[in-house]
């Protein structure tokens, strides 16, 4: 790569068939308050069949005189974990930031990352993810279901994550040395492979960091907007995401033991029961449209957990 000075932050975007949004993502990183030499952007194309490649190459060509350090890479092994690991391997900076291909970073995104790590407060960082519904938030959407489309707001102030809590993959930053300390993302939890989803890669990644004694912070002012288009608001999409969470937990638990798997199944059954109570509450509150999506979330997660 031609950059002659080492940036402080490498922002990695793995992309799969997001031609409608990838330019918005990389353009938001072009329009940062931070000076261009402070960061680089690596777009890792994970077998897109649309015109993602040409769009990215055209963008790079038209911005080559601006000082924007942006690079296009390809990863043929399908799944976000493979693509993120490839981006990390090519990154030149000591900090790795991960963002989705349909996310838009706030203008001070890079500036906040640099300032945080210069203060030596922690080993990793996560921020707020705000859904950007297109055309509008549906009536059936609730706080509990919105996590399936990336909604994330852990706290209203800068603070460390409690053990067992962690950032989401669309807005997370770690030190490169710690990334390799825990072996990067587990490719047995690849994310999306075609229409099949095996999730939980971020969860496992941060659990390993926390087990290693690393402190991960949350900054509510470190924000990205996450596009939630119409095709992410269907029953089919919600099933894929929720069942993908269950599939990821199936992989993680069975790697530990069968007893861990059955303990997780019991936990999921308790959460299913709680979802029925919540559904009744929504109905009594006059928002019945929110009732069944909460229940479906838990049923779909159980289906993934048991391998359906």
C-alpha positions in Angstrom: 0.0 0.0 0.0 1.3 3.4 -0.9 0.8 5.3 2.3 4.2 6.4 3.6 3.2 7.3 7.1 1.5 5.0 9.6 -2.1 5.9 10.4 -3.4 5.7 14.0 -6.7 4.0 13.0 -7.6 1.4 10.4 -11.3 1.3 9.7 -12.3 -2.0 8.2 -15.6 -2.4 6.2 -16.5 -5.8 5.0 -19.0 -5.6 2.2 -21.4 -8.0 0.6 -23.9 -6.8 -2.1 -24.4 -3.3 -0.6 -23.9 -1.3 -3.8 -26.7 1.0 -2.7 -25.0 2.0 0.5 -21.3 1.3 0.4 -20.5 4.8 -1.1 -22.4 6.4 1.7 -20.3 4.5 4.3 -16.9 5.4 2.8 -17.9 8.9 2.0 -18.9 9.5 5.6 -15.3 8.5 6.5 -14.0 10.9 3.9 -15.9 13.7 5.5 -14.3 13.4 9.0 -13.1 16.3 11.2 -9.8 14.3 11.7 -6.9 14.9 9.4 -6.6 12.4 6.6 -3.1 11.0 7.6 -4.6 9.9 11.0 -6.6 7.0 9.5 -7.1 4.6 6.6 -10.2 2.8 5.3 -10.0 -0.8 4.0 -13.1 -2.0 2.1 -13.1 -5.9 2.0 -15.4 -7.1 -0.7 -16.7 -10.5 0.4 -17.8 -11.9 -3.0 -20.3 -9.2 -4.0 -22.2 -10.0 -7.1 -23.4 -6.5 -7.7 -21.3 -3.5 -8.8 -19.7 -2.9 -5.4 -16.2 -3.4 -6.8 -16.5 -0.9 -9.6 -18.1 1.7 -7.4 -15.3 1.4 -4.8 -12.6 1.5 -7.5 -14.2 4.5 -9.1 -14.5 6.3 -5.8 -10.8 5.6 -5.0 -9.8 6.9 -8.4 -11.7 10.2 -8.0 -10.3 10.7 -4.5 -6.7 9.8 -5.0 -5.5 13.4 -4.9 -7.3 14.2 -1.6 -5.0 12.4 0.8 -7.8 9.9 1.7 -6.1 6.6 2.4 -8.7 4.2 1.2 -8.0 0.7 -0.2 -10.1 -2.0 -1.9 -9.5 -5.7 -0.9 -11.2 -9.0 -1.7 -11.9 -12.0 0.4 -13.3 -15.1 -1.3 -14.1 -17.2 1.8 -17.7 -16.2 2.5 -18.6 -14.6 5.8 -17.9 -11.4 7.7 -15.4 -13.1 10.1 -13.2 -14.0 7.2 -13.5 -10.6 5.7 -12.7 -8.8 8.9 -9.7 -11.0 9.6 -8.4 -10.2 6.1 -8.8 -6.4 6.7 -7.0 -6.7 10.0 -4.1 -8.5 8.4 -3.7 -5.7 5.9 -4.2 -2.8 8.4 -1.2 -0.6 9.0 -2.3 1.0 12.3 -2.3 -0.1 15.9 -6.0 0.4 16.2 -8.7 -1.6 14.3 -12.1 -0.1 13.9 -14.9 -2.1 12.3 -18.0 -0.6 10.6 -20.7 -2.1 8.4 -21.1 -1.4 4.8 -24.6 0.2 5.3 -23.5 2.4 8.2 -22.8 6.1 8.2 -20.2 7.5 10.6 -20.7 10.8 12.4 -18.1 13.5 11.3 -16.2 13.2 14.6 -16.0 9.4 14.5 -12.2 9.1 13.9 -11.4 12.1 16.2 -13.2 10.5 19.1 -11.4 7.2 18.6 -8.0 8.8 18.6 -8.8 10.9 21.6 -10.0 8.0 23.6 -7.0 5.8 23.1 -4.6 8.7 23.6 -6.1 9.0 27.1 -5.1 5.3 27.8 -8.5 4.6 29.4 -9.0 1.1 28.1 -8.2 -1.6 25.7 -11.2 -1.4 23.4 -14.1 0.8 22.5 -17.7 0.6 21.3 -20.2 3.2 20.4 -23.9 3.9 19.7 -25.6 2.6 16.7 -28.7 4.5 15.6 -31.1 2.8 13.1 -32.0 4.8 10.1 -35.2 3.4 8.9 -36.1 3.6 5.2 -38.8 4.8 4.7 -39.9 4.9 8.4 -39.8 2.8 11.6 -42.6 0.3 11.5 -45.4 0.2 14.1 -44.4 -3.3 15.2 -40.8 -2.4 16.0 -40.0 -2.4 19.8 -36.8 -1.9 21.8 -36.3 -5.6 22.2 -36.7 -6.4 18.5 -34.7 -3.4 17.3 -31.5 -5.1 18.3 -32.0 -7.4 15.3 -31.5 -4.4 13.0 -28.5 -3.0 14.9 -30.0 -0.6 17.4 -27.5 -0.3 20.2 -27.3 2.2 23.1 -25.6 0.8 26.2 -25.4 3.8 28.5 -25.8 7.6 28.5 -22.2 8.2 29.6 -18.6 7.0 28.9 -18.2 3.8 31.0 -16.6 0.3 30.8 -18.8 -2.6 29.7 -19.8 -4.9 32.4 -18.5 -8.5 32.1 -20.8 -10.2 29.5 -21.7 -7.0 27.8 -20.0 -5.9 24.6 -20.1 -3.6 21.5 -21.8 -4.6 18.3 -19.7 -5.2 15.2 -20.8 -2.1 13.3 -19.1 0.2 15.8 -16.2 -1.4 17.6 -12.5 -0.7 18.0 -9.7 -2.8 19.5 -6.0 -2.6 19.6 -4.4 -4.7 16.9 -2.2 -6.5 19.4 -5.3 -7.6 21.3 -7.1 -8.7 18.1 -4.3 -11.2 17.6 -4.1 -12.1 21.2 -7.5 -13.7 21.0 -7.0 -15.0 17.4 -9.3 -12.5 15.6 -12.8 -13.5 14.7 -13.8 -17.2 14.9 -14.5 -18.3 11.3 -16.7 -21.1 12.7 -19.0 -18.1 13.4 -18.8 -16.6 9.9 -21.8 -14.4 10.0 -23.8 -14.4 6.7 -23.0 -17.2 4.2 -25.6 -16.9 1.4 -29.0 -16.9 3.1 -27.7 -18.8 6.1 -26.5 -16.8 9.2 -24.3 -18.1 11.9 -23.8 -15.2 14.2 -22.3 -14.4 17.5 -18.8 -13.7 16.2 -18.6 -10.3 18.0 -19.9 -11.7 21.2 -17.3 -14.5 21.3 -14.6 -12.1 20.3 -15.3 -9.7 23.2 -15.9 -12.5 25.7 -12.3 -13.7 24.9 -10.9 -10.2 25.4 -12.7 -9.8 28.7 -11.5 -13.2 29.8 -8.0 -12.0 29.0 -8.5 -9.1 31.4 -9.1 -6.4 28.8 -11.3 -3.5 29.6 -13.7 -2.4 26.9 -15.4 1.0 27.1 -18.6 2.4 25.7 -18.9 6.0 24.4 -22.5 7.1 23.5 -21.1 10.0 21.5 -19.2 7.7 19.2 -22.0 7.2 16.7 -22.9 5.6 13.5 -26.2 5.4 11.8 -27.2 2.0 10.5 -29.4 1.9 7.4 -32.5 -0.3 7.9 -34.1 -0.7 4.5 -37.5 -2.3 3.7 -36.0 -5.7 3.0 -34.6 -5.8 6.6 -38.1 -5.3 7.9 -39.6 -8.6 6.7 -40.5 -11.7 8.7 -38.0 -13.6 6.6 -35.1 -11.3 7.4 -35.9 -11.2 11.1 -36.0 -15.0 11.1 -32.6 -15.2 9.5 -31.0 -12.8 12.1 -32.7 -14.3 15.2 -32.1 -17.9 14.1 -28.5 -16.9 13.2 -28.0 -15.8 16.8 -29.2 -19.2 18.0 -27.0 -21.0 15.5 -24.0 -19.1 16.7 -24.8 -20.0 20.3 -25.2 -23.7 19.3 -21.7 -23.6 17.8 -20.2 -21.9 20.9 -22.0 -24.1 23.5 -21.3 -27.4 21.8 -17.6 -26.5 21.6 -17.7 -26.3 25.4 -19.9 -29.2 26.3 -23.4 -30.8 25.9 -24.3 -29.5 29.4 -23.5 -26.0 28.3 -25.8 -26.4 25.3 -28.7 -27.6 27.5 -28.1 -24.8 29.9 -28.3 -22.3 27.0 -31.5 -24.1 25.8 -33.1 -23.7 29.2 -32.1 -20.0 29.2 -33.7 -19.5 25.8 -36.9 -21.2 27.0 -37.1 -18.9 30.0 -36.6 -15.9 27.7 -39.4 -17.3 25.5 -41.7 -17.3 28.5 -40.8 -13.8 29.3 -41.5 -12.7 25.7 -45.1 -13.9 26.0 -45.5 -11.8 29.2 -44.0 -8.8 27.3 -46.4 -9.5 24.4 -49.4 -9.3 26.8 -48.0 -6.1 28.2 -47.7 -4.5 24.8 -51.3 -5.5 24.0 -52.7 -4.1 27.2 -50.7 -0.9 26.6 -52.5 -0.4 23.2 -49.6 -1.4 21.0 -50.6 -5.0 19.9 -48.5 -4.8 16.7 -45.4 -5.0 18.9 -46.5 -8.2 20.6 -45.8 -11.1 18.3 -42.5 -9.9 16.8 -41.1 -10.2 20.4 -42.3 -13.8 20.6 -41.1 -14.6 17.1 -37.6 -13.4 18.0 -37.3 -15.9 20.8 -38.9 -18.8 18.9 -36.6 -18.2 15.9 -33.6 -18.0 18.2 -34.5 -21.4 19.7 -34.9 -22.9 16.2 -31.4 -21.8 15.4 -30.1 -23.1 18.7 -31.5 -26.6 18.1 -30.3 -26.7 14.5 -33.5 -26.0 12.5 
